[in-house]
Amino acid sequence: MNSPDDWQFGDTSAIPWQVMETGQKIKLIAALGGTGFILTEVPAGFVGPVHHHDGLEYLYVLEGSVVSNGVRVEAGGGYIAAAGTEHDEFRSETGARFLVVFTFPPDQNANALRAEG
């Protein structure tokens, strides 16, 4: 399979930032077949909401650092959180820029993800 429908490309320089209520900024780079790929920035002092992972979540820190469930992750580091896990703590004292790959129900519309962030 190599049709255009089997690929989705995104150019972060052409994608506007979505600013969430928490101050987090995201750019949805691509979403296809139940997997999403986003670039995210959080300001210094950011504290994310407690949430449940319905699917896998992969995170790679590009700049700054984050604390995820008690573990500090510096630039160049990352993690994978299994489906069914709870994110009890996610914060950044320094501010950070990171990539996130996550899974979601394949029937969920990518445009809805853009709207929801």
C-alpha positions as CSV (number, residue, x, y, z in Angstrom):
1,M,0.0,0.0,0.0
2,N,1.5,3.3,-1.1
3,S,-1.4,5.4,-2.1
4,P,-1.6,9.1,-1.0
5,D,-4.4,8.0,1.5
6,D,-1.9,5.8,3.3
7,W,0.4,8.8,4.1
8,Q,-0.1,12.1,5.9
9,F,2.6,14.8,5.9
10,G,2.7,17.9,8.0
11,D,5.0,21.0,8.0
12,T,5.1,22.5,11.4
13,S,6.2,25.9,9.9
14,A,2.9,26.0,8.1
15,I,0.7,24.8,11.0
16,P,-0.6,27.4,13.4
17,W,-0.3,26.9,17.1
18,Q,-3.5,26.0,19.0
19,V,-3.4,27.5,22.5
20,M,-5.1,25.4,25.1
21,E,-6.8,26.8,28.3
22,T,-3.8,25.4,30.3
23,G,-1.3,27.6,28.3
24,Q,0.0,24.6,26.4
25,K,0.4,25.1,22.7
26,I,0.1,22.3,20.1
27,K,0.5,21.7,16.4
28,L,-1.2,18.5,15.1
29,I,1.4,17.4,12.5
30,A,-0.5,14.3,11.4
31,A,-3.2,11.9,12.4
32,L,-3.9,8.6,10.6
33,G,-5.4,5.2,11.4
34,G,-5.7,5.8,15.1
35,T,-2.3,7.5,15.7
36,G,-1.6,11.2,16.2
37,F,1.7,13.1,16.0
38,I,1.9,16.5,17.7
39,L,4.5,19.2,18.5
40,T,3.9,20.7,21.9
41,E,5.2,23.7,23.9
42,V,4.5,24.4,27.5
43,P,5.6,27.5,29.5
44,A,7.7,27.5,32.6
45,G,5.6,26.5,35.6
46,F,3.1,24.5,33.5
47,V,1.0,21.9,35.3
48,G,-1.0,19.5,33.1
49,P,-4.3,18.0,34.1
50,V,-4.5,14.5,35.6
51,H,-5.8,12.2,32.8
52,H,-6.2,8.6,31.7
53,H,-4.4,7.2,28.6
54,D,-6.9,5.3,26.5
55,G,-4.1,4.4,24.1
56,L,-0.3,4.5,24.1
57,E,1.5,7.8,24.5
58,Y,5.1,8.3,23.4
59,L,6.9,11.6,24.4
60,Y,10.3,12.9,23.3
61,V,11.7,16.1,24.9
62,L,13.3,18.5,22.3
63,E,14.0,21.4,24.7
64,G,13.7,22.0,28.4
65,S,12.5,19.4,30.7
66,V,9.3,17.8,32.1
67,V,8.4,15.8,35.2
68,S,6.1,12.9,34.4
69,N,4.7,10.9,37.3
70,G,7.7,11.8,39.5
71,V,10.4,11.2,36.8
72,R,12.3,14.2,35.4
73,V,12.8,13.9,31.6
74,E,15.4,16.2,30.1
75,A,16.0,17.2,26.5
76,G,17.0,14.1,24.6
77,G,15.0,11.8,26.7
78,G,11.5,10.4,26.5
79,Y,9.0,7.8,27.6
80,I,6.2,5.5,26.5
81,A,3.1,5.2,28.7
82,A,0.9,2.1,28.2
83,A,-2.8,2.2,27.4
84,G,-4.8,2.2,30.6
85,T,-2.3,4.2,32.6
86,E,-3.0,7.3,34.6
87,H,-1.0,10.5,34.2
88,D,-1.1,11.7,37.8
89,E,1.6,14.4,37.3
90,F,2.9,16.2,34.3
91,R,4.6,19.5,34.8
92,S,7.5,21.7,33.5
93,E,9.4,24.0,35.8
94,T,11.6,25.3,32.9
95,G,9.1,25.2,30.0
96,A,9.6,22.6,27.3
97,R,9.1,21.7,23.7
98,F,8.4,18.0,22.9
99,L,7.0,15.6,20.4
100,V,4.1,13.3,21.3
101,V,2.8,10.3,19.4
102,F,-0.4,8.9,20.8
103,T,-3.0,6.3,19.8
104,F,-6.8,7.0,19.7
105,P,-9.9,5.2,18.5
106,P,-9.3,4.7,14.7
107,D,-12.9,5.9,13.9
108,Q,-12.2,9.3,15.6
109,N,-11.9,12.0,13.1
110,A,-8.5,13.8,12.9
111,N,-10.3,17.1,12.5
112,A,-12.0,16.5,15.8
113,L,-8.6,16.1,17.3
114,R,-7.5,19.4,15.9
115,A,-10.6,21.1,17.4
116,E,-10.2,19.3,20.8
117,G,-6.4,19.6,21.1
